[in-house]
Amino acid sequence: MYSSSLTTKLNIMYPIIQAGMAGGITTPELVSAVSNAGGLGSIGAGYMTPENLRTSIQRTKERTNKPFAVNLFVPNEVSASEQTIKKAAEQLQPFYESLGVHLDELPTTFQQPFEEQVTVILDEQVPIVSFTFGIPPQETINKLKKEGILLIGTATTVDEAIAQEDVGIDAVVAQGSEAGGHRGTFSSPFEQALIGTMSLVPQVVDHVSIPVIAAGGMMDARGIMAARALGAQAAQLGTAFLTCLESGTKSVYQEAILTSSETDTTITRVFSGKPARGLANTFIRDMQKNKTEVAPYPIQNTLTNKMRREASKQNNMELMSLWAGQGTRMSKKGTVATFIQDVVEQYEQLAEKNSF
Ligand SMILES: Cc1cc2nc3c(=O)[nH]c(=O)nc-3n(C[C@H](O)[C@H](O)[C@H](O)COP(=O)(O)O)c2cc1C
């Protein structure tokens, strides 16, 4: 499988990046297995406390001496009236009740411990940091780069990619609309930034000089080869790793992905306040049907947190967020090592055939 100038910079064998996926998916076992197999594993630290992030980094280091990344959420301003928060919470009560729990106290603080997470990354000398939801403060960029840490941004439009390059980010993920999980969009209404990977990647490649990483809908060597043909130097896969045995994905969630098709996902703000792609379920359908008011991120995310945790405990898929991309029919269950080995073999067969 071909290397690129980015694989050299990242010091990895194959141009395969496992997306940082916040919410308990990127266990030290998953991240280290990807790095040990020649790709780049990433810890999805978006929701982690600084203490949990430190533990996660240390446990990953115990399992691999290869490079891995940490993925962070760039914080955004939090503003919503007490009234909005109260109303959003009230509308969640029936879902809470259906699980036999209550949303007792309304949260008043909405943590986004970004700076503390950055301190942990510097302490632990993590070699690569990726970001989503925006551009980090210039001071943070300078601090990380001074320590030789390689920075990867996320863009969903050409302008967002140019903005990343302008502040000194080293490589950019071009996230197509097929992608599972949250949209990384930060500079335009998200509906305008739903560009498919096939259109987005070459346009980004044409307008920036930093390496581009394609993301969205790639599940095997065919997608990765296509992304390389479009000019991407690597591919970032999320959904494909959810069904790997080392991931922290609950088994009901894995089964839902393995039995779903390309028409089963939708983009919704109802779980977190930010648009994200996942398998449609009762919570999404009911909230959309009732035209329920949704608080902005991260307030809505905090309000649904206990509901999602309880639903997960009860294996109730209808009230869990089941983030997934549009390629789920290609999902397979197995170990990370087998997945990466199969991708590499398939890639080499395709290259050998040279039939197109
Ligand atoms: C379950 C899940 C959680 C995700 N969480 C994050 C995250 O925390 N940070 C991030 O930058 N991207 C996140 N993403 C998006 C990925 O970075 C990537 O854009 C996407 O997975 C690519 O599309 P695919 O899922 O079709 O492979 C997530 C994706 C999924 C499926």
The ligand as a Gaussian input file, in Angstrom:
#p B3LYP/6-31G(d) Opt

LIG

0 1
 C      -19.148000       7.199000      16.352000
 C      -18.401000       8.350000      15.759000
 C      -17.892000       9.329000      16.593000
 C      -17.132000      10.378000      16.057000
 N      -16.563000      11.280000      16.902000
 C      -15.674000      12.186000      16.407000
 C      -14.877000      12.979000      17.282000
 O      -14.965000      12.882000      18.498000
 N      -13.986000      13.837000      16.718000
 C      -13.828000      13.950000      15.350000
 O      -12.988000      14.736000      14.891000
 N      -14.598000      13.225000      14.513000
 C      -15.480000      12.334000      14.999000
 N      -16.200000      11.545000      14.141000
 C      -16.079000      11.780000      12.681000
 C      -14.833000      11.142000      12.090000
 O      -13.704000      11.939000      12.384000
 C      -14.895000      10.999000      10.557000
 O      -15.115000      12.240000       9.964000
 C      -15.959000      10.015000      10.092000
 O      -16.043000       8.896000      10.911000
 C      -15.646000       9.579000       8.672000
 O      -16.732000       8.942000       8.086000
 P      -17.072000       7.370000       8.256000
 O      -17.699000       7.267000       9.588000
 O      -17.984000       7.108000       7.145000
 O      -15.774000       6.632000       8.179000
 C      -16.961000      10.489000      14.641000
 C      -17.503000       9.501000      13.816000
 C      -18.219000       8.444000      14.356000
 C      -18.753000       7.390000      13.431000

